[in-house]
Amino acid sequence: MLKLIRLFAMVISTCFATSFGSSAAELAQTDEGLLNSVDGKHILVSQTQRWVAENRQVEKSLVEVAPSDRRLMIPRCASAFAFSYAFASSHKTIRAKCPETGWQIFLGVSIHETANALRYTRNINTGQQLAADDVESVSLDRPIAGLVTDVSDINGYSLALDVRTGDLVMQHHLSVSVEVLQLTRSVLAGEIIDSRAVGAISAAATTIPESQRLSLREVNGAKAARDLAQGTILSSQDLKTRHLVLTTQSGLNRGQPLTRANTALKEFYGKLPSDTLTDYSSIDQMQAIRNLPAGSLVRLSDLTPVNIIRKGENVQLTVIAGSLEISIMMLALENARLDQRVLLLNPESGEKIQAIASGAGQARGL
């Protein structure tokens, strides 16, 4: 009986040892496979990062390789993996291939990029011109389209909208600056504004209407169209601009010529008709086509060239033929302005002749 017990114990011990030995061997083999797989993944990722970094001209540390399935076994490759882009239109998928075995895998890659940017250091309202201390540099973990990245890029620009402290500086925030004129003191309606009452400030062009884009020459000497408070940005509606214009000294009748004696240059404040005359040269050989009261603005639409020859008047006709010059008195059959054709009558022969009006009571032959 004792012999049977000892034999049974030996069998159990042998079986246990055999089973344990087999499991240990298998476990050791599995561990080695896992270790090879981990090393293979590390080698593959490292080589992928190096190839992409060289190809894209970036730091290796910025290249990220998408993690693969943990169950995937990466076999060892005797030489370096060969890499290429899987698609011609994209750099996001890489083909890695072992030249000796032909084994290959597709890997997703991305480049971790940083970007420089600017942010506002305070709340700033629309129209204010930006200065260097209004912004500070900041680094972002990814680029954003439309960022302003250099302080020099804000020089000469104003804000097209309100911004708050910490907002990133974007290109669409900026507007070219223009100079506008602002009152440095209050002005009453009808008061003459001079250069000492205004100052120039910069503002965003997108916020300034055309009516506020005035020059100092336009403002200096103008009258205020209404009461204007200190700080008002002047516009053309606020002003009655000063003009020097031609006016009638006394009333003129229709057909009466304009001269320096019956006209004068005077100051006028306000909006002028576009055809208002501003100098004496404009009225030479001109006459009124309607009655004009004294003090009227002289406009081109009120005038017509003077008739230097009048119907029924005697006209001296001069005809030149070579070195021969002949003058004869004729009778004008119609009115004519300077250099206009006129029909003349020879009283003695009754002959009618076409001539050119050349002066008061003067004509020359065709």
LOSE-123539 format. One record per residue (C-alpha): x, y, z; residue in three letters. Coordinates in steps of 0.1 Angstrom, whole numbers, always signed. Layout:
+-------+-------+-------+-----+
:  east : north :    up : res :
+-------+-------+-------+-----+
:     X :     Y :     Z : ALA :
...
+-------+-------+-------+-----+
REM end
This chain:
+-------+-------+-------+-----+
:  east : north :    up : res :
+-------+-------+-------+-----+
:    +0 :    +0 :    +0 : MET :
:   +28 :   +23 :    +9 : LEU :
:   +45 :   +16 :   -25 : LYS :
:   +13 :   +26 :   -43 : LEU :
:   +11 :   +59 :   -25 : ILE :
:   +47 :   +68 :   -33 : ARG :
:   +42 :   +59 :   -70 : LEU :
:   +11 :   +81 :   -72 : PHE :
:   +30 :  +110 :   -56 : ALA :
:   +58 :  +107 :   -81 : MET :
:   +33 :  +107 :  -111 : VAL :
:   +16 :  +138 :   -98 : ILE :
:   +50 :  +156 :   -92 : SER :
:   +62 :  +147 :  -127 : THR :
:   +30 :  +159 :  -143 : CYS :
:   +31 :  +191 :  -124 : PHE :
:   +67 :  +197 :  -133 : ALA :
:   +60 :  +190 :  -169 : THR :
:   +31 :  +213 :  -170 : SER :
:   +49 :  +241 :  -152 : PHE :
:   +79 :  +237 :  -174 : GLY :
:   +59 :  +239 :  -206 : SER :
:   +40 :  +271 :  -194 : SER :
:   +72 :  +288 :  -184 : ALA :
:   +87 :  +281 :  -218 : ALA :
:   +57 :  +294 :  -236 : GLU :
:   +56 :  +325 :  -214 : LEU :
:   +92 :  +332 :  -220 : ALA :
:   +86 :  +330 :  -258 : GLN :
:   +56 :  +353 :  -255 : THR :
:   +76 :  +379 :  -235 : ASP :
:  +103 :  +379 :  -262 : GLU :
:   +77 :  +384 :  -289 : GLY :
:   +62 :  +413 :  -270 : LEU :
:   +97 :  +428 :  -264 : LEU :
:  +105 :  +425 :  -301 : ASN :
:   +72 :  +441 :  -310 : SER :
:   +78 :  +470 :  -287 : VAL :
:  +113 :  +475 :  -300 : ASP :
:  +101 :  +473 :  -335 : GLY :
:   +74 :  +499 :  -330 : LYS :
:  +100 :  +522 :  -313 : HIS :
:  +124 :  +518 :  -343 : ILE :
:   +96 :  +523 :  -368 : LEU :
:   +83 :  +555 :  -351 : VAL :
:  +118 :  +569 :  -347 : SER :
:  +127 :  +563 :  -384 : GLN :
:   +93 :  +577 :  -395 : THR :
:   +99 :  +609 :  -375 : GLN :
:  +134 :  +613 :  -389 : ARG :
:  +123 :  +608 :  -425 : TRP :
:   +93 :  +633 :  -422 : VAL :
:  +115 :  +658 :  -404 : ALA :
:  +141 :  +658 :  -431 : GLU :
:  +114 :  +658 :  -459 : ASN :
:   +94 :  +687 :  -444 : ARG :
:  +124 :  +706 :  -430 : GLN :
:  +111 :  +706 :  -394 : VAL :
:  +124 :  +695 :  -360 : GLU :
:  +120 :  +658 :  -354 : LYS :
:  +103 :  +665 :  -320 : SER :
:   +75 :  +682 :  -339 : LEU :
:   +65 :  +651 :  -359 : VAL :
:   +38 :  +630 :  -343 : GLU :
:   +30 :  +595 :  -355 : VAL :
:    -5 :  +583 :  -349 : ALA :
:    -6 :  +553 :  -324 : PRO :
:   -12 :  +519 :  -341 : SER :
:   -33 :  +490 :  -328 : ASP :
:   -16 :  +476 :  -296 : ARG :
:   -21 :  +441 :  -310 : ARG :
:    -1 :  +448 :  -341 : LEU :
:   +32 :  +430 :  -342 : MET :
:   +60 :  +450 :  -359 : ILE :
:   +86 :  +426 :  -373 : PRO :
:  +123 :  +435 :  -371 : ARG :
:  +137 :  +448 :  -404 : CYS :
:  +174 :  +441 :  -411 : ALA :
:  +179 :  +475 :  -428 : SER :
:  +161 :  +509 :  -424 : ALA :
:  +125 :  +511 :  -435 : PHE :
:  +118 :  +528 :  -469 : ALA :
:   +93 :  +556 :  -467 : PHE :
:   +70 :  +574 :  -492 : SER :
:   +38 :  +594 :  -491 : TYR :
:    +8 :  +571 :  -497 : ALA :
:   -10 :  +598 :  -516 : PHE :
:    +4 :  +625 :  -539 : ALA :
:   -21 :  +651 :  -527 : SER :
:   -15 :  +646 :  -490 : SER :
:   +14 :  +645 :  -465 : HIS :
:    -7 :  +630 :  -437 : LYS :
:    -3 :  +593 :  -446 : THR :
:   +31 :  +576 :  -449 : ILE :
:   +39 :  +541 :  -463 : ARG :
:   +67 :  +523 :  -445 : ALA :
:   +82 :  +493 :  -462 : LYS :
:  +109 :  +468 :  -452 : CYS :
:  +130 :  +463 :  -483 : PRO :
:  +141 :  +427 :  -474 : GLU :
:  +107 :  +411 :  -466 : THR :
:   +83 :  +434 :  -484 : GLY :
:   +63 :  +439 :  -452 : TRP :
:   +47 :  +473 :  -452 : GLN :
:   +24 :  +495 :  -431 : ILE :
:    +5 :  +528 :  -435 : PHE :
:   +11 :  +554 :  -408 : LEU :
:    -8 :  +586 :  -400 : GLY :
:   +15 :  +616 :  -393 : VAL :
:   +11 :  +652 :  -383 : SER :
:   +34 :  +681 :  -375 : ILE :
:   +29 :  +699 :  -342 : HIS :
:   +33 :  +736 :  -351 : GLU :
:   +36 :  +766 :  -329 : THR :
:   +28 :  +802 :  -340 : ALA :
:   +38 :  +837 :  -328 : ASN :
:    +9 :  +861 :  -323 : ALA :
:    +0 :  +894 :  -307 : LEU :
:   -27 :  +901 :  -281 : ARG :
:   -41 :  +934 :  -268 : TYR :
:   -30 :  +946 :  -234 : THR :
:   -61 :  +968 :  -228 : ARG :
:   -96 :  +975 :  -239 : ASN :
:   -95 :  +998 :  -270 : ILE :
:  -124 : +1014 :  -288 : ASN :
:  -130 : +1016 :  -325 : THR :
:  -111 : +1043 :  -344 : GLY :
:   -82 : +1046 :  -320 : GLN :
:   -47 : +1044 :  -335 : GLN :
:   -26 : +1015 :  -322 : LEU :
:    +8 : +1019 :  -305 : ALA :
:   +35 :  +994 :  -296 : ALA :
:   +24 :  +992 :  -259 : ASP :
:   -12 :  +983 :  -269 : ASP :
:    -1 :  +948 :  -277 : VAL :
:   +23 :  +920 :  -265 : GLU :
:   +38 :  +889 :  -280 : SER :
:   +23 :  +855 :  -272 : VAL :
:   +30 :  +819 :  -285 : SER :
:    +2 :  +796 :  -297 : LEU :
:    +3 :  +758 :  -299 : ASP :
:   -12 :  +760 :  -334 : ARG :
:   -13 :  +786 :  -362 : PRO :
:   -45 :  +806 :  -369 : ILE :
:   -53 :  +822 :  -402 : ALA :
:   -53 :  +860 :  -403 : GLY :
:   -31 :  +866 :  -372 : LEU :
:    -9 :  +897 :  -369 : VAL :
:   +25 :  +884 :  -357 : THR :
:   +48 :  +914 :  -356 : ASP :
:   +45 :  +947 :  -337 : VAL :
:   +58 :  +966 :  -368 : SER :
:   +27 :  +954 :  -387 : ASP :
:    +4 :  +977 :  -366 : ILE :
:   +23 : +1009 :  -373 : ASN :
:    +0 : +1035 :  -389 : GLY :
:   -32 : +1015 :  -383 : TYR :
:   -63 : +1022 :  -363 : SER :
:   -90 :  +998 :  -350 : LEU :
:  -120 :  +990 :  -372 : ALA :
:  -139 :  +976 :  -342 : LEU :
:  -138 :  +975 :  -304 : ASP :
:  -114 :  +950 :  -288 : VAL :
:  -108 :  +937 :  -252 : ARG :
:   -77 :  +928 :  -232 : THR :
:   -63 :  +895 :  -242 : GLY :
:   -80 :  +893 :  -277 : ASP :
:   -56 :  +882 :  -304 : LEU :
:   -47 :  +908 :  -329 : VAL :
:   -63 :  +899 :  -363 : MET :
:   -57 :  +915 :  -397 : GLN :
:   -94 :  +923 :  -400 : HIS :
:   -92 :  +944 :  -368 : HIS :
:   -69 :  +969 :  -385 : LEU :
:   -78 :  +998 :  -408 : SER :
:   -56 : +1024 :  -425 : VAL :
:   -54 : +1056 :  -404 : SER :
:   -66 : +1089 :  -418 : VAL :
:   -63 : +1124 :  -403 : GLU :
:   -95 : +1142 :  -393 : VAL :
:   -99 : +1176 :  -377 : LEU :
:  -114 : +1180 :  -343 : GLN :
:  -125 : +1211 :  -325 : LEU :
:  -103 : +1220 :  -295 : THR :
:  -130 : +1244 :  -282 : ARG :
:  -167 : +1251 :  -286 : SER :
:  -178 : +1272 :  -316 : VAL :
:  -211 : +1291 :  -320 : LEU :
:  -232 : +1292 :  -352 : ALA :
:  -219 : +1318 :  -376 : GLY :
:  -185 : +1321 :  -359 : GLU :
:  -154 : +1321 :  -381 : ILE :
:  -132 : +1290 :  -374 : ILE :
:   -95 : +1294 :  -376 : ASP :
:   -66 : +1269 :  -374 : SER :
:   -61 : +1276 :  -337 : ARG :
:   -96 : +1261 :  -329 : ALA :
:   -89 : +1227 :  -345 : VAL :
:   -64 : +1198 :  -341 : GLY :
:   -56 : +1168 :  -362 : ALA :
:   -62 : +1133 :  -349 : ILE :
:   -59 : +1098 :  -365 : SER :
:   -88 : +1075 :  -370 : ALA :
:   -96 : +1043 :  -389 : ALA :
:  -105 : +1050 :  -425 : ALA :
:  -133 : +1025 :  -424 : THR :
:  -151 : +1046 :  -397 : THR :
:  -146 : +1080 :  -413 : ILE :
:  -172 : +1091 :  -440 : PRO :
:  -161 : +1112 :  -469 : GLU :
:  -177 : +1143 :  -454 : SER :
:  -152 : +1143 :  -425 : GLN :
:  -121 : +1141 :  -447 : ARG :
:  -115 : +1178 :  -447 : LEU :
:   -82 : +1196 :  -451 : SER :
:   -71 : +1225 :  -428 : LEU :
:   -74 : +1248 :  -459 : ARG :
:  -111 : +1240 :  -462 : GLU :
:  -117 : +1246 :  -425 : VAL :
:   -96 : +1276 :  -419 : ASN :
:  -118 : +1307 :  -423 : GLY :
:  -151 : +1288 :  -427 : ALA :
:  -182 : +1297 :  -407 : LYS :
:  -198 : +1273 :  -383 : ALA :
:  -232 : +1262 :  -397 : ALA :
:  -245 : +1255 :  -362 : ARG :
:  -233 : +1254 :  -325 : ASP :
:  -204 : +1229 :  -323 : LEU :
:  -191 : +1214 :  -291 : ALA :
:  -155 : +1209 :  -282 : GLN :
:  -142 : +1175 :  -294 : GLY :
:  -165 : +1175 :  -325 : THR :
:  -149 : +1159 :  -355 : ILE :
:  -157 : +1184 :  -382 : LEU :
:  -177 : +1175 :  -414 : SER :
:  -187 : +1194 :  -444 : SER :
:  -222 : +1197 :  -430 : GLN :
:  -208 : +1216 :  -400 : ASP :
:  -192 : +1244 :  -421 : LEU :
:  -201 : +1272 :  -445 : LYS :
:  -169 : +1272 :  -465 : THR :
:  -154 : +1306 :  -475 : ARG :
:  -153 : +1313 :  -512 : HIS :
:  -142 : +1344 :  -532 : LEU :
:  -168 : +1347 :  -560 : VAL :
:  -179 : +1372 :  -586 : LEU :
:  -211 : +1391 :  -579 : THR :
:  -230 : +1420 :  -595 : THR :
:  -224 : +1454 :  -581 : GLN :
:  -256 : +1468 :  -595 : SER :
:  -286 : +1453 :  -613 : GLY :
:  -279 : +1442 :  -649 : LEU :
:  -304 : +1441 :  -677 : ASN :
:  -307 : +1414 :  -702 : ARG :
:  -281 : +1418 :  -730 : GLY :
:  -259 : +1442 :  -709 : GLN :
:  -222 : +1433 :  -711 : PRO :
:  -204 : +1425 :  -678 : LEU :
:  -174 : +1446 :  -669 : THR :
:  -152 : +1453 :  -639 : ARG :
:  -173 : +1483 :  -632 : ALA :
:  -206 : +1465 :  -627 : ASN :
:  -192 : +1433 :  -610 : THR :
:  -170 : +1427 :  -579 : ALA :
:  -152 : +1398 :  -561 : LEU :
:  -167 : +1392 :  -527 : LYS :
:  -166 : +1366 :  -499 : GLU :
:  -194 : +1340 :  -499 : PHE :
:  -200 : +1314 :  -472 : TYR :
:  -219 : +1282 :  -480 : GLY :
:  -224 : +1258 :  -509 : LYS :
:  -218 : +1272 :  -543 : LEU :
:  -235 : +1263 :  -576 : PRO :
:  -209 : +1245 :  -597 : SER :
:  -209 : +1271 :  -625 : ASP :
:  -203 : +1301 :  -602 : THR :
:  -175 : +1324 :  -616 : LEU :
:  -145 : +1333 :  -594 : THR :
:  -125 : +1357 :  -615 : ASP :
:  -128 : +1387 :  -639 : TYR :
:  -113 : +1369 :  -669 : SER :
:  -145 : +1347 :  -671 : SER :
:  -167 : +1377 :  -680 : ILE :
:  -146 : +1391 :  -709 : ASP :
:  -169 : +1396 :  -740 : GLN :
:  -199 : +1382 :  -720 : MET :
:  -234 : +1396 :  -715 : GLN :
:  -264 : +1388 :  -693 : ALA :
:  -291 : +1366 :  -708 : ILE :
:  -316 : +1376 :  -681 : ARG :
:  -320 : +1405 :  -656 : ASN :
:  -297 : +1401 :  -626 : LEU :
:  -303 : +1419 :  -593 : PRO :
:  -275 : +1436 :  -575 : ALA :
:  -255 : +1412 :  -553 : GLY :
:  -263 : +1382 :  -574 : SER :
:  -237 : +1354 :  -579 : LEU :
:  -225 : +1356 :  -615 : VAL :
:  -230 : +1321 :  -630 : ARG :
:  -220 : +1309 :  -664 : LEU :
:  -256 : +1298 :  -671 : SER :
:  -266 : +1335 :  -667 : ASP :
:  -243 : +1347 :  -695 : LEU :
:  -237 : +1344 :  -732 : THR :
:  -210 : +1359 :  -754 : PRO :
:  -215 : +1395 :  -764 : VAL :
:  -226 : +1404 :  -799 : ASN :
:  -198 : +1425 :  -813 : ILE :
:  -217 : +1431 :  -844 : ILE :
:  -254 : +1441 :  -842 : ARG :
:  -280 : +1439 :  -869 : LYS :
:  -284 : +1473 :  -887 : GLY :
:  -250 : +1486 :  -876 : GLU :
:  -223 : +1497 :  -900 : ASN :
:  -194 : +1473 :  -902 : VAL :
:  -160 : +1479 :  -916 : GLN :
:  -152 : +1449 :  -938 : LEU :
:  -115 : +1443 :  -945 : THR :
:  -104 : +1420 :  -974 : VAL :
:   -68 : +1411 :  -980 : ILE :
:   -56 : +1397 : -1014 : ALA :
:   -18 : +1392 : -1014 : GLY :
:    -2 : +1425 : -1005 : SER :
:   -34 : +1444 : -1013 : LEU :
:   -58 : +1453 :  -984 : GLU :
:   -92 : +1468 :  -991 : ILE :
:  -117 : +1482 :  -965 : SER :
:  -153 : +1490 :  -972 : ILE :
:  -183 : +1500 :  -951 : MET :
:  -211 : +1474 :  -950 : MET :
:  -244 : +1470 :  -933 : LEU :
:  -249 : +1441 :  -908 : ALA :
:  -280 : +1421 :  -916 : LEU :
:  -277 : +1400 :  -884 : GLU :
:  -260 : +1399 :  -850 : ASN :
:  -227 : +1381 :  -846 : ALA :
:  -203 : +1372 :  -818 : ARG :
:  -166 : +1371 :  -820 : LEU :
:  -153 : +1348 :  -848 : ASP :
:  -189 : +1340 :  -859 : GLN :
:  -200 : +1343 :  -895 : ARG :
:  -221 : +1374 :  -903 : VAL :
:  -241 : +1384 :  -934 : LEU :
:  -232 : +1419 :  -947 : LEU :
:  -249 : +1441 :  -973 : LEU :
:  -231 : +1465 :  -997 : ASN :
:  -254 : +1495 :  -997 : PRO :
:  -242 : +1508 : -1030 : GLU :
:  -244 : +1476 : -1051 : SER :
:  -269 : +1457 : -1030 : GLY :
:  -245 : +1427 : -1029 : GLU :
:  -246 : +1404 :  -999 : LYS :
:  -213 : +1391 :  -985 : ILE :
:  -205 : +1364 :  -958 : GLN :
:  -177 : +1376 :  -935 : ALA :
:  -162 : +1368 :  -900 : ILE :
:  -168 : +1391 :  -870 : ALA :
:  -134 : +1401 :  -858 : SER :
:  -141 : +1429 :  -834 : GLY :
:  -166 : +1455 :  -824 : ALA :
:  -179 : +1468 :  -857 : GLY :
:  -152 : +1449 :  -876 : GLN :
:  -153 : +1420 :  -900 : ALA :
:  -128 : +1402 :  -923 : ARG :
:  -135 : +1385 :  -956 : GLY :
:  -137 : +1348 :  -959 : LEU :
+-------+-------+-------+-----+
REM end
